[in-house]
């Protein structure tokens, strides 16, 4: 497993999940940039030692300095559920992802891009898709990452919790067929380990908790996954 080096930007790093990613990265000795559109609102969640940048994925011009020279990016943004406008999933989960991808490559580096998506993105008839076509736009954002030139990992957490009602062990699946629960801490660990493990590059997977002890060998879990096949959805 590789060592974390260089600045790592956690976009949405003041949120409930992003703040956990930030703490895990800091515990690993990484240099972390918390990127938030309104850091004052969640100032209590910003871990000491993180570098703070005010930027908004919806507005490409705000992102350059926050992403300059980054070797890794974790995109953990709450999507909004409006049908249109700045708080719609189209603006945050699709346009926002594309804005970050463009800004990330602006300086000639190829940071590892970890996108936090969700389960059910391929099930467009699920009731959740009624909220601003949330599932459709999350999937479009995933595809933008998969067709980019950057090394990437797409993580689809199951339903998020703050504890471990299903157990501490993690289960990685593919093809978006299951359902279940996963703790935010487990998702944060997956993000951090994905940044460090070459075996996570080019993979999309769903993440669940199940009964058993917490997993330690993340590189092996990633290596068991099938690499993505690029699908043209144009």
mmCIF file of the C-alpha atoms, coordinates in Angstrom:
data_MODEL
# 
_entry.id   MODEL 
# 
loop_
_atom_site.group_PDB 
_atom_site.id 
_atom_site.type_symbol 
_atom_site.label_atom_id 
_atom_site.label_alt_id 
_atom_site.label_comp_id 
_atom_site.label_asym_id 
_atom_site.label_entity_id 
_atom_site.label_seq_id 
_atom_site.pdbx_PDB_ins_code 
_atom_site.Cartn_x 
_atom_site.Cartn_y 
_atom_site.Cartn_z 
_atom_site.occupancy 
_atom_site.B_iso_or_equiv 
_atom_site.pdbx_formal_charge 
_atom_site.auth_seq_id 
_atom_site.auth_comp_id 
_atom_site.auth_asym_id 
_atom_site.auth_atom_id 
_atom_site.pdbx_PDB_model_num 
ATOM 1   C CA . UNK A 1 1   ? 0.000   0.000  0.000   1.00 0.00 ? 1   UNK A CA 1 
ATOM 2   C CA . UNK A 1 2   ? 1.360   3.396  -0.986  1.00 0.00 ? 2   UNK A CA 1 
ATOM 3   C CA . UNK A 1 3   ? 2.073   6.263  1.398   1.00 0.00 ? 3   UNK A CA 1 
ATOM 4   C CA . UNK A 1 4   ? -0.185  9.311  1.285   1.00 0.00 ? 4   UNK A CA 1 
ATOM 5   C CA . UNK A 1 5   ? 1.724   12.368 0.162   1.00 0.00 ? 5   UNK A CA 1 
ATOM 6   C CA . UNK A 1 6   ? 1.020   15.859 -1.107  1.00 0.00 ? 6   UNK A CA 1 
ATOM 7   C CA . UNK A 1 7   ? -2.187  17.800 -0.436  1.00 0.00 ? 7   UNK A CA 1 
ATOM 8   C CA . UNK A 1 8   ? -5.429  15.822 -0.498  1.00 0.00 ? 8   UNK A CA 1 
ATOM 9   C CA . UNK A 1 9   ? -8.613  17.831 -1.000  1.00 0.00 ? 9   UNK A CA 1 
ATOM 10  C CA . UNK A 1 10  ? -11.787 16.650 0.733   1.00 0.00 ? 10  UNK A CA 1 
ATOM 11  C CA . UNK A 1 11  ? -14.628 18.397 -1.061  1.00 0.00 ? 11  UNK A CA 1 
ATOM 12  C CA . UNK A 1 12  ? -17.500 18.588 1.371   1.00 0.00 ? 12  UNK A CA 1 
ATOM 13  C CA . UNK A 1 13  ? -14.950 18.093 4.134   1.00 0.00 ? 13  UNK A CA 1 
ATOM 14  C CA . UNK A 1 14  ? -17.095 19.928 6.707   1.00 0.00 ? 14  UNK A CA 1 
ATOM 15  C CA . UNK A 1 15  ? -20.045 17.569 6.199   1.00 0.00 ? 15  UNK A CA 1 
ATOM 16  C CA . UNK A 1 16  ? -21.048 14.540 8.248   1.00 0.00 ? 16  UNK A CA 1 
ATOM 17  C CA . UNK A 1 17  ? -19.118 12.141 6.039   1.00 0.00 ? 17  UNK A CA 1 
ATOM 18  C CA . UNK A 1 18  ? -16.400 14.458 4.747   1.00 0.00 ? 18  UNK A CA 1 
ATOM 19  C CA . UNK A 1 19  ? -15.328 15.447 8.252   1.00 0.00 ? 19  UNK A CA 1 
ATOM 20  C CA . UNK A 1 20  ? -14.744 11.771 9.033   1.00 0.00 ? 20  UNK A CA 1 
ATOM 21  C CA . UNK A 1 21  ? -12.668 11.384 5.864   1.00 0.00 ? 21  UNK A CA 1 
ATOM 22  C CA . UNK A 1 22  ? -10.612 14.382 6.944   1.00 0.00 ? 22  UNK A CA 1 
ATOM 23  C CA . UNK A 1 23  ? -9.926  12.962 10.400  1.00 0.00 ? 23  UNK A CA 1 
ATOM 24  C CA . UNK A 1 24  ? -8.917  9.568  8.991   1.00 0.00 ? 24  UNK A CA 1 
ATOM 25  C CA . UNK A 1 25  ? -6.534  11.249 6.544   1.00 0.00 ? 25  UNK A CA 1 
ATOM 26  C CA . UNK A 1 26  ? -4.982  13.384 9.259   1.00 0.00 ? 26  UNK A CA 1 
ATOM 27  C CA . UNK A 1 27  ? -4.510  10.262 11.379  1.00 0.00 ? 27  UNK A CA 1 
ATOM 28  C CA . UNK A 1 28  ? -2.546  8.799  8.448   1.00 0.00 ? 28  UNK A CA 1 
ATOM 29  C CA . UNK A 1 29  ? -0.266  11.840 8.428   1.00 0.00 ? 29  UNK A CA 1 
ATOM 30  C CA . UNK A 1 30  ? -1.673  13.326 5.235   1.00 0.00 ? 30  UNK A CA 1 
ATOM 31  C CA . UNK A 1 31  ? -1.789  17.020 4.386   1.00 0.00 ? 31  UNK A CA 1 
ATOM 32  C CA . UNK A 1 32  ? -5.515  17.736 4.052   1.00 0.00 ? 32  UNK A CA 1 
ATOM 33  C CA . UNK A 1 33  ? -7.461  20.578 2.497   1.00 0.00 ? 33  UNK A CA 1 
ATOM 34  C CA . UNK A 1 34  ? -11.080 20.877 3.591   1.00 0.00 ? 34  UNK A CA 1 
ATOM 35  C CA . UNK A 1 35  ? -13.034 22.383 0.707   1.00 0.00 ? 35  UNK A CA 1 
ATOM 36  C CA . UNK A 1 36  ? -16.412 23.774 1.753   1.00 0.00 ? 36  UNK A CA 1 
ATOM 37  C CA . UNK A 1 37  ? -18.843 26.302 0.316   1.00 0.00 ? 37  UNK A CA 1 
ATOM 38  C CA . UNK A 1 38  ? -19.868 27.446 3.817   1.00 0.00 ? 38  UNK A CA 1 
ATOM 39  C CA . UNK A 1 39  ? -17.222 26.386 6.342   1.00 0.00 ? 39  UNK A CA 1 
ATOM 40  C CA . UNK A 1 40  ? -18.570 28.649 9.100   1.00 0.00 ? 40  UNK A CA 1 
ATOM 41  C CA . UNK A 1 41  ? -21.834 26.691 9.232   1.00 0.00 ? 41  UNK A CA 1 
ATOM 42  C CA . UNK A 1 42  ? -20.048 23.495 10.288  1.00 0.00 ? 42  UNK A CA 1 
ATOM 43  C CA . UNK A 1 43  ? -16.921 24.918 11.883  1.00 0.00 ? 43  UNK A CA 1 
ATOM 44  C CA . UNK A 1 44  ? -17.172 22.455 14.775  1.00 0.00 ? 44  UNK A CA 1 
ATOM 45  C CA . UNK A 1 45  ? -16.660 19.565 12.348  1.00 0.00 ? 45  UNK A CA 1 
ATOM 46  C CA . UNK A 1 46  ? -13.427 20.869 10.830  1.00 0.00 ? 46  UNK A CA 1 
ATOM 47  C CA . UNK A 1 47  ? -10.548 18.933 12.354  1.00 0.00 ? 47  UNK A CA 1 
ATOM 48  C CA . UNK A 1 48  ? -7.558  20.842 13.730  1.00 0.00 ? 48  UNK A CA 1 
ATOM 49  C CA . UNK A 1 49  ? -4.623  20.538 11.369  1.00 0.00 ? 49  UNK A CA 1 
ATOM 50  C CA . UNK A 1 50  ? -6.636  20.713 8.158   1.00 0.00 ? 50  UNK A CA 1 
ATOM 51  C CA . UNK A 1 51  ? -6.159  23.572 5.707   1.00 0.00 ? 51  UNK A CA 1 
ATOM 52  C CA . UNK A 1 52  ? -9.473  25.294 4.997   1.00 0.00 ? 52  UNK A CA 1 
ATOM 53  C CA . UNK A 1 53  ? -10.587 26.510 1.555   1.00 0.00 ? 53  UNK A CA 1 
ATOM 54  C CA . UNK A 1 54  ? -13.899 28.163 0.758   1.00 0.00 ? 54  UNK A CA 1 
ATOM 55  C CA . UNK A 1 55  ? -14.981 26.946 -2.687  1.00 0.00 ? 55  UNK A CA 1 
ATOM 56  C CA . UNK A 1 56  ? -18.151 25.715 -4.359  1.00 0.00 ? 56  UNK A CA 1 
ATOM 57  C CA . UNK A 1 57  ? -18.281 22.875 -6.895  1.00 0.00 ? 57  UNK A CA 1 
ATOM 58  C CA . UNK A 1 58  ? -21.165 24.631 -8.646  1.00 0.00 ? 58  UNK A CA 1 
ATOM 59  C CA . UNK A 1 59  ? -18.877 27.490 -9.650  1.00 0.00 ? 59  UNK A CA 1 
ATOM 60  C CA . UNK A 1 60  ? -15.748 26.357 -11.464 1.00 0.00 ? 60  UNK A CA 1 
ATOM 61  C CA . UNK A 1 61  ? -13.867 29.610 -10.951 1.00 0.00 ? 61  UNK A CA 1 
ATOM 62  C CA . UNK A 1 62  ? -13.759 29.066 -7.174  1.00 0.00 ? 62  UNK A CA 1 
ATOM 63  C CA . UNK A 1 63  ? -11.957 25.714 -7.296  1.00 0.00 ? 63  UNK A CA 1 
ATOM 64  C CA . UNK A 1 64  ? -8.504  26.374 -8.737  1.00 0.00 ? 64  UNK A CA 1 
ATOM 65  C CA . UNK A 1 65  ? -6.581  27.364 -5.641  1.00 0.00 ? 65  UNK A CA 1 
ATOM 66  C CA . UNK A 1 66  ? -8.199  24.700 -3.475  1.00 0.00 ? 66  UNK A CA 1 
ATOM 67  C CA . UNK A 1 67  ? -7.135  21.931 -5.870  1.00 0.00 ? 67  UNK A CA 1 
ATOM 68  C CA . UNK A 1 68  ? -3.748  23.284 -6.889  1.00 0.00 ? 68  UNK A CA 1 
ATOM 69  C CA . UNK A 1 69  ? -1.012  20.603 -6.643  1.00 0.00 ? 69  UNK A CA 1 
ATOM 70  C CA . UNK A 1 70  ? -3.345  18.051 -5.039  1.00 0.00 ? 70  UNK A CA 1 
ATOM 71  C CA . UNK A 1 71  ? -2.370  14.399 -5.340  1.00 0.00 ? 71  UNK A CA 1 
ATOM 72  C CA . UNK A 1 72  ? -5.762  13.135 -4.231  1.00 0.00 ? 72  UNK A CA 1 
ATOM 73  C CA . UNK A 1 73  ? -9.370  14.356 -4.171  1.00 0.00 ? 73  UNK A CA 1 
ATOM 74  C CA . UNK A 1 74  ? -12.338 12.960 -2.260  1.00 0.00 ? 74  UNK A CA 1 
ATOM 75  C CA . UNK A 1 75  ? -15.681 14.256 -3.549  1.00 0.00 ? 75  UNK A CA 1 
ATOM 76  C CA . UNK A 1 76  ? -18.228 13.961 -0.731  1.00 0.00 ? 76  UNK A CA 1 
ATOM 77  C CA . UNK A 1 77  ? -20.922 16.527 -1.461  1.00 0.00 ? 77  UNK A CA 1 
ATOM 78  C CA . UNK A 1 78  ? -24.551 16.568 -0.344  1.00 0.00 ? 78  UNK A CA 1 
ATOM 79  C CA . UNK A 1 79  ? -26.560 16.671 -3.578  1.00 0.00 ? 79  UNK A CA 1 
ATOM 80  C CA . UNK A 1 80  ? -29.637 18.791 -2.931  1.00 0.00 ? 80  UNK A CA 1 
ATOM 81  C CA . UNK A 1 81  ? -32.978 17.602 -4.270  1.00 0.00 ? 81  UNK A CA 1 
ATOM 82  C CA . UNK A 1 82  ? -34.464 20.552 -6.209  1.00 0.00 ? 82  UNK A CA 1 
ATOM 83  C CA . UNK A 1 83  ? -35.720 19.885 -9.724  1.00 0.00 ? 83  UNK A CA 1 
ATOM 84  C CA . UNK A 1 84  ? -33.513 22.630 -11.135 1.00 0.00 ? 84  UNK A CA 1 
ATOM 85  C CA . UNK A 1 85  ? -31.199 25.447 -10.144 1.00 0.00 ? 85  UNK A CA 1 
ATOM 86  C CA . UNK A 1 86  ? -28.176 25.606 -7.834  1.00 0.00 ? 86  UNK A CA 1 
ATOM 87  C CA . UNK A 1 87  ? -29.536 23.061 -5.344  1.00 0.00 ? 87  UNK A CA 1 
ATOM 88  C CA . UNK A 1 88  ? -30.418 20.404 -7.882  1.00 0.00 ? 88  UNK A CA 1 
ATOM 89  C CA . UNK A 1 89  ? -28.572 17.088 -8.264  1.00 0.00 ? 89  UNK A CA 1 
ATOM 90  C CA . UNK A 1 90  ? -27.752 18.053 -11.852 1.00 0.00 ? 90  UNK A CA 1 
ATOM 91  C CA . UNK A 1 91  ? -25.847 21.102 -10.655 1.00 0.00 ? 91  UNK A CA 1 
ATOM 92  C CA . UNK A 1 92  ? -24.035 19.441 -7.744  1.00 0.00 ? 92  UNK A CA 1 
ATOM 93  C CA . UNK A 1 93  ? -23.601 15.788 -8.728  1.00 0.00 ? 93  UNK A CA 1 
ATOM 94  C CA . UNK A 1 94  ? -23.010 16.246 -12.464 1.00 0.00 ? 94  UNK A CA 1 
ATOM 95  C CA . UNK A 1 95  ? -21.889 19.793 -13.230 1.00 0.00 ? 95  UNK A CA 1 
ATOM 96  C CA . UNK A 1 96  ? -20.050 19.892 -9.885  1.00 0.00 ? 96  UNK A CA 1 
ATOM 97  C CA . UNK A 1 97  ? -18.139 16.694 -10.604 1.00 0.00 ? 97  UNK A CA 1 
ATOM 98  C CA . UNK A 1 98  ? -17.181 17.931 -14.072 1.00 0.00 ? 98  UNK A CA 1 
ATOM 99  C CA . UNK A 1 99  ? -16.032 21.269 -12.643 1.00 0.00 ? 99  UNK A CA 1 
ATOM 100 C CA . UNK A 1 100 ? -13.778 19.486 -10.155 1.00 0.00 ? 100 UNK A CA 1 
ATOM 101 C CA . UNK A 1 101 ? -12.381 17.159 -12.826 1.00 0.00 ? 101 UNK A CA 1 
ATOM 102 C CA . UNK A 1 102 ? -11.518 20.148 -15.006 1.00 0.00 ? 102 UNK A CA 1 
ATOM 103 C CA . UNK A 1 103 ? -9.913  22.079 -12.163 1.00 0.00 ? 103 UNK A CA 1 
ATOM 104 C CA . UNK A 1 104 ? -7.991  19.017 -10.977 1.00 0.00 ? 104 UNK A CA 1 
ATOM 105 C CA . UNK A 1 105 ? -6.257  18.621 -14.322 1.00 0.00 ? 105 UNK A CA 1 
ATOM 106 C CA . UNK A 1 106 ? -5.525  22.303 -14.766 1.00 0.00 ? 106 UNK A CA 1 
ATOM 107 C CA . UNK A 1 107 ? -2.006  22.102 -13.324 1.00 0.00 ? 107 UNK A CA 1 
ATOM 108 C CA . UNK A 1 108 ? -0.867  19.032 -15.221 1.00 0.00 ? 108 UNK A CA 1 
ATOM 109 C CA . UNK A 1 109 ? -1.155  16.632 -12.270 1.00 0.00 ? 109 UNK A CA 1 
ATOM 110 C CA . UNK A 1 110 ? -3.271  13.475 -12.207 1.00 0.00 ? 110 UNK A CA 1 
ATOM 111 C CA . UNK A 1 111 ? -4.716  13.243 -8.683  1.00 0.00 ? 111 UNK A CA 1 
ATOM 112 C CA . UNK A 1 112 ? -6.537  10.106 -7.624  1.00 0.00 ? 112 UNK A CA 1 
ATOM 113 C CA . UNK A 1 113 ? -10.220 11.047 -7.657  1.00 0.00 ? 113 UNK A CA 1 
ATOM 114 C CA . UNK A 1 114 ? -12.465 9.240  -5.137  1.00 0.00 ? 114 UNK A CA 1 
ATOM 115 C CA . UNK A 1 115 ? -16.141 9.891  -5.787  1.00 0.00 ? 115 UNK A CA 1 
ATOM 116 C CA . UNK A 1 116 ? -18.685 9.101  -3.084  1.00 0.00 ? 116 UNK A CA 1 
ATOM 117 C CA . UNK A 1 117 ? -21.924 8.182  -4.850  1.00 0.00 ? 117 UNK A CA 1 
ATOM 118 C CA . UNK A 1 118 ? -24.652 5.846  -3.518  1.00 0.00 ? 118 UNK A CA 1 
ATOM 119 C CA . UNK A 1 119 ? -26.418 2.545  -4.107  1.00 0.00 ? 119 UNK A CA 1 
ATOM 120 C CA . UNK A 1 120 ? -29.449 2.385  -6.446  1.00 0.00 ? 120 UNK A CA 1 
ATOM 121 C CA . UNK A 1 121 ? -27.982 4.778  -9.036  1.00 0.00 ? 121 UNK A CA 1 
ATOM 122 C CA . UNK A 1 122 ? -28.784 2.291  -11.798 1.00 0.00 ? 122 UNK A CA 1 
ATOM 123 C CA . UNK A 1 123 ? -32.375 1.831  -10.579 1.00 0.00 ? 123 UNK A CA 1 
ATOM 124 C CA . UNK A 1 124 ? -33.927 4.896  -12.136 1.00 0.00 ? 124 UNK A CA 1 
ATOM 125 C CA . UNK A 1 125 ? -37.494 3.811  -11.294 1.00 0.00 ? 125 UNK A CA 1 
ATOM 126 C CA . UNK A 1 126 ? -36.774 3.891  -7.557  1.00 0.00 ? 126 UNK A CA 1 
ATOM 127 C CA . UNK A 1 127 ? -38.874 6.559  -5.738  1.00 0.00 ? 127 UNK A CA 1 
ATOM 128 C CA . UNK A 1 128 ? -35.696 8.408  -4.741  1.00 0.00 ? 128 UNK A CA 1 
ATOM 129 C CA . UNK A 1 129 ? -35.249 9.438  -8.366  1.00 0.00 ? 129 UNK A CA 1 
ATOM 130 C CA . UNK A 1 130 ? -38.319 11.656 -8.073  1.00 0.00 ? 130 UNK A CA 1 
ATOM 131 C CA . UNK A 1 131 ? -36.192 14.155 -6.133  1.00 0.00 ? 131 UNK A CA 1 
ATOM 132 C CA . UNK A 1 132 ? -34.556 16.127 -8.906  1.00 0.00 ? 132 UNK A CA 1 
ATOM 133 C CA . UNK A 1 133 ? -33.625 12.907 -10.779 1.00 0.00 ? 133 UNK A CA 1 
ATOM 134 C CA . UNK A 1 134 ? -31.056 12.330 -8.061  1.00 0.00 ? 134 UNK A CA 1 
ATOM 135 C CA . UNK A 1 135 ? -30.119 8.819  -9.180  1.00 0.00 ? 135 UNK A CA 1 
ATOM 136 C CA . UNK A 1 136 ? -29.834 9.756  -12.853 1.00 0.00 ? 136 UNK A CA 1 
ATOM 137 C CA . UNK A 1 137 ? -27.508 12.667 -12.147 1.00 0.00 ? 137 UNK A CA 1 
ATOM 138 C CA . UNK A 1 138 ? -25.384 10.716 -9.685  1.00 0.00 ? 138 UNK A CA 1 
ATOM 139 C CA . UNK A 1 139 ? -24.881 8.100  -12.384 1.00 0.00 ? 139 UNK A CA 1 
ATOM 140 C CA . UNK A 1 140 ? -23.997 10.787 -14.936 1.00 0.00 ? 140 UNK A CA 1 
ATOM 141 C CA . UNK A 1 141 ? -21.449 12.135 -12.478 1.00 0.00 ? 141 UNK A CA 1 
ATOM 142 C CA . UNK A 1 142 ? -19.991 8.655  -12.035 1.00 0.00 ? 142 UNK A CA 1 
ATOM 143 C CA . UNK A 1 143 ? -19.698 8.291  -15.800 1.00 0.00 ? 143 UNK A CA 1 
ATOM 144 C CA . UNK A 1 144 ? -17.904 11.632 -16.041 1.00 0.00 ? 144 UNK A CA 1 
ATOM 145 C CA . UNK A 1 145 ? -15.319 10.302 -13.594 1.00 0.00 ? 145 UNK A CA 1 
ATOM 146 C CA . UNK A 1 146 ? -15.001 6.956  -15.365 1.00 0.00 ? 146 UNK A CA 1 
ATOM 147 C CA . UNK A 1 147 ? -14.424 8.598  -18.739 1.00 0.00 ? 147 UNK A CA 1 
ATOM 148 C CA . UNK A 1 148 ? -11.927 11.145 -17.389 1.00 0.00 ? 148 UNK A CA 1 
ATOM 149 C CA . UNK A 1 149 ? -8.186  10.731 -17.735 1.00 0.00 ? 149 UNK A CA 1 
ATOM 150 C CA . UNK A 1 150 ? -7.657  10.647 -13.959 1.00 0.00 ? 150 UNK A CA 1 
ATOM 151 C CA . UNK A 1 151 ? -7.084  7.572  -11.806 1.00 0.00 ? 151 UNK A CA 1 
ATOM 152 C CA . UNK A 1 152 ? -10.305 7.112  -9.878  1.00 0.00 ? 152 UNK A CA 1 
ATOM 153 C CA . UNK A 1 153 ? -12.399 5.046  -7.498  1.00 0.00 ? 153 UNK A CA 1 
ATOM 154 C CA . UNK A 1 154 ? -16.214 5.281  -7.275  1.00 0.00 ? 154 UNK A CA 1 
ATOM 155 C CA . UNK A 1 155 ? -17.699 4.249  -3.925  1.00 0.00 ? 155 UNK A CA 1 
ATOM 156 C CA . UNK A 1 156 ? -21.427 3.609  -3.637  1.00 0.00 ? 156 UNK A CA 1 
ATOM 157 C CA . UNK A 1 157 ? -22.295 3.494  0.072   1.00 0.00 ? 157 UNK A CA 1 
ATOM 158 C CA . UNK A 1 158 ? -25.471 1.781  1.146   1.00 0.00 ? 158 UNK A CA 1 
ATOM 159 C CA . UNK A 1 159 ? -27.814 3.634  3.512   1.00 0.00 ? 159 UNK A CA 1 
ATOM 160 C CA . UNK A 1 160 ? -25.648 5.682  5.842   1.00 0.00 ? 160 UNK A CA 1 
ATOM 161 C CA . UNK A 1 161 ? -25.682 5.512  9.634   1.00 0.00 ? 161 UNK A CA 1 
ATOM 162 C CA . UNK A 1 162 ? -23.605 6.982  12.459  1.00 0.00 ? 162 UNK A CA 1 
ATOM 163 C CA . UNK A 1 163 ? -23.147 3.605  14.173  1.00 0.00 ? 163 UNK A CA 1 
ATOM 164 C CA . UNK A 1 164 ? -22.827 -0.045 13.132  1.00 0.00 ? 164 UNK A CA 1 
ATOM 165 C CA . UNK A 1 165 ? -26.283 -1.667 13.348  1.00 0.00 ? 165 UNK A CA 1 
ATOM 166 C CA . UNK A 1 166 ? -25.327 -4.322 10.800  1.00 0.00 ? 166 UNK A CA 1 
ATOM 167 C CA . UNK A 1 167 ? -21.859 -5.101 12.215  1.00 0.00 ? 167 UNK A CA 1 
ATOM 168 C CA . UNK A 1 168 ? -18.331 -3.799 11.774  1.00 0.00 ? 168 UNK A CA 1 
ATOM 169 C CA . UNK A 1 169 ? -17.103 -5.902 8.854   1.00 0.00 ? 169 UNK A CA 1 
ATOM 170 C CA . UNK A 1 170 ? -17.371 -4.394 5.371   1.00 0.00 ? 170 UNK A CA 1 
ATOM 171 C CA . UNK A 1 171 ? -18.654 -6.122 2.261   1.00 0.00 ? 171 UNK A CA 1 
ATOM 172 C CA . UNK A 1 172 ? -17.834 -4.827 -1.225  1.00 0.00 ? 172 UNK A CA 1 
ATOM 173 C CA . UNK A 1 173 ? -20.183 -5.676 -4.085  1.00 0.00 ? 173 UNK A CA 1 
ATOM 174 C CA . UNK A 1 174 ? -20.675 -4.636 -7.693  1.00 0.00 ? 174 UNK A CA 1 
ATOM 175 C CA . UNK A 1 175 ? -23.567 -4.295 -10.194 1.00 0.00 ? 175 UNK A CA 1 
ATOM 176 C CA . UNK A 1 176 ? -25.844 -2.346 -7.784  1.00 0.00 ? 176 UNK A CA 1 
ATOM 177 C CA . UNK A 1 177 ? -28.143 -5.234 -6.886  1.00 0.00 ? 177 UNK A CA 1 
ATOM 178 C CA . UNK A 1 178 ? -28.153 -5.188 -3.073  1.00 0.00 ? 178 UNK A CA 1 
ATOM 179 C CA . UNK A 1 179 ? -29.374 -3.087 -0.186  1.00 0.00 ? 179 UNK A CA 1 
ATOM 180 C CA . UNK A 1 180 ? -28.283 -2.607 3.410   1.00 0.00 ? 180 UNK A CA 1 
ATOM 181 C CA . UNK A 1 181 ? -26.550 -0.231 5.808   1.00 0.00 ? 181 UNK A CA 1 
ATOM 182 C CA . UNK A 1 182 ? -23.056 1.126  6.286   1.00 0.00 ? 182 UNK A CA 1 
ATOM 183 C CA . UNK A 1 183 ? -21.527 3.432  8.876   1.00 0.00 ? 183 UNK A CA 1 
ATOM 184 C CA . UNK A 1 184 ? -20.054 6.747  7.847   1.00 0.00 ? 184 UNK A CA 1 
ATOM 185 C CA . UNK A 1 185 ? -16.795 5.726  9.510   1.00 0.00 ? 185 UNK A CA 1 
ATOM 186 C CA . UNK A 1 186 ? -16.593 2.650  7.269   1.00 0.00 ? 186 UNK A CA 1 
ATOM 187 C CA . UNK A 1 187 ? -17.143 4.817  4.192   1.00 0.00 ? 187 UNK A CA 1 
ATOM 188 C CA . UNK A 1 188 ? -14.447 7.238  5.364   1.00 0.00 ? 188 UNK A CA 1 
ATOM 189 C CA . UNK A 1 189 ? -12.032 4.331  5.800   1.00 0.00 ? 189 UNK A CA 1 
ATOM 190 C CA . UNK A 1 190 ? -12.851 3.101  2.312   1.00 0.00 ? 190 UNK A CA 1 
ATOM 191 C CA . UNK A 1 191 ? -12.070 6.534  0.859   1.00 0.00 ? 191 UNK A CA 1 
ATOM 192 C CA . UNK A 1 192 ? -8.711  6.765  2.613   1.00 0.00 ? 192 UNK A CA 1 
ATOM 193 C CA . UNK A 1 193 ? -7.662  3.221  1.759   1.00 0.00 ? 193 UNK A CA 1 
ATOM 194 C CA . UNK A 1 194 ? -8.735  3.721  -1.860  1.00 0.00 ? 194 UNK A CA 1 
ATOM 195 C CA . UNK A 1 195 ? -6.350  6.668  -2.118  1.00 0.00 ? 195 UNK A CA 1 
ATOM 196 C CA . UNK A 1 196 ? -3.505  4.455  -0.901  1.00 0.00 ? 196 UNK A CA 1 
ATOM 197 C CA . UNK A 1 197 ? -4.203  1.205  -2.764  1.00 0.00 ? 197 UNK A CA 1 
ATOM 198 C CA . UNK A 1 198 ? -3.358  0.793  -6.462  1.00 0.00 ? 198 UNK A CA 1 
ATOM 199 C CA . UNK A 1 199 ? -5.831  -2.117 -6.511  1.00 0.00 ? 199 UNK A CA 1 
ATOM 200 C CA . UNK A 1 200 ? -8.692  0.376  -5.996  1.00 0.00 ? 200 UNK A CA 1 
ATOM 201 C CA . UNK A 1 201 ? -7.982  2.330  -9.180  1.00 0.00 ? 201 UNK A CA 1 
ATOM 202 C CA . UNK A 1 202 ? -10.555 1.969  -11.942 1.00 0.00 ? 202 UNK A CA 1 
ATOM 203 C CA . UNK A 1 203 ? -13.117 0.250  -9.697  1.00 0.00 ? 203 UNK A CA 1 
ATOM 204 C CA . UNK A 1 204 ? -16.743 1.043  -8.851  1.00 0.00 ? 204 UNK A CA 1 
ATOM 205 C CA . UNK A 1 205 ? -18.324 -0.776 -5.928  1.00 0.00 ? 205 UNK A CA 1 
ATOM 206 C CA . UNK A 1 206 ? -21.115 -0.785 -3.370  1.00 0.00 ? 206 UNK A CA 1 
ATOM 207 C CA . UNK A 1 207 ? -20.218 -0.816 0.325   1.00 0.00 ? 207 UNK A CA 1 
ATOM 208 C CA . UNK A 1 208 ? -22.109 -2.507 3.181   1.00 0.00 ? 208 UNK A CA 1 
ATOM 209 C CA . UNK A 1 209 ? -21.547 -3.453 6.812   1.00 0.00 ? 209 UNK A CA 1 
ATOM 210 C CA . UNK A 1 210 ? -22.232 -6.994 7.986   1.00 0.00 ? 210 UNK A CA 1 
ATOM 211 C CA . UNK A 1 211 ? -21.700 -9.005 11.182  1.00 0.00 ? 211 UNK A CA 1 
ATOM 212 C CA . UNK A 1 212 ? -18.069 -9.623 12.053  1.00 0.00 ? 212 UNK A CA 1 
ATOM 213 C CA . UNK A 1 213 ? -14.848 -7.850 12.938  1.00 0.00 ? 213 UNK A CA 1 
ATOM 214 C CA . UNK A 1 214 ? -13.705 -4.736 11.104  1.00 0.00 ? 214 UNK A CA 1 
ATOM 215 C CA . UNK A 1 215 ? -11.739 -5.421 7.949   1.00 0.00 ? 215 UNK A CA 1 
ATOM 216 C CA . UNK A 1 216 ? -8.011  -4.714 7.874   1.00 0.00 ? 216 UNK A CA 1 
ATOM 217 C CA . UNK A 1 217 ? -6.863  -5.836 4.429   1.00 0.00 ? 217 UNK A CA 1 
ATOM 218 C CA . UNK A 1 218 ? -8.503  -3.289 2.160   1.00 0.00 ? 218 UNK A CA 1 
ATOM 219 C CA . UNK A 1 219 ? -6.075  -3.773 -0.775  1.00 0.00 ? 219 UNK A CA 1 
ATOM 220 C CA . UNK A 1 220 ? -7.139  -7.417 -1.030  1.00 0.00 ? 220 UNK A CA 1 
ATOM 221 C CA . UNK A 1 221 ? -10.814 -6.436 -0.901  1.00 0.00 ? 221 UNK A CA 1 
ATOM 222 C CA . UNK A 1 222 ? -10.236 -3.965 -3.750  1.00 0.00 ? 222 UNK A CA 1 
ATOM 223 C CA . UNK A 1 223 ? -8.230  -6.504 -5.758  1.00 0.00 ? 223 UNK A CA 1 
ATOM 224 C CA . UNK A 1 224 ? -11.178 -8.917 -5.758  1.00 0.00 ? 224 UNK A CA 1 
ATOM 225 C CA . UNK A 1 225 ? -13.301 -6.388 -7.638  1.00 0.00 ? 225 UNK A CA 1 
ATOM 226 C CA . UNK A 1 226 ? -13.652 -6.417 -11.403 1.00 0.00 ? 226 UNK A CA 1 
ATOM 227 C CA . UNK A 1 227 ? -12.238 -3.350 -13.152 1.00 0.00 ? 227 UNK A CA 1 
ATOM 228 C CA . UNK A 1 228 ? -14.790 -1.020 -14.714 1.00 0.00 ? 228 UNK A CA 1 
ATOM 229 C CA . UNK A 1 229 ? -15.871 -1.245 -18.295 1.00 0.00 ? 229 UNK A CA 1 
ATOM 230 C CA . UNK A 1 230 ? -16.421 2.179  -19.830 1.00 0.00 ? 230 UNK A CA 1 
ATOM 231 C CA . UNK A 1 231 ? -19.983 2.518  -21.091 1.00 0.00 ? 231 UNK A CA 1 
ATOM 232 C CA . UNK A 1 232 ? -20.933 5.166  -23.619 1.00 0.00 ? 232 UNK A CA 1 
ATOM 233 C CA . UNK A 1 233 ? -24.182 6.732  -22.353 1.00 0.00 ? 233 UNK A CA 1 
ATOM 234 C CA . UNK A 1 234 ? -24.217 9.607  -24.812 1.00 0.00 ? 234 UNK A CA 1 
# 
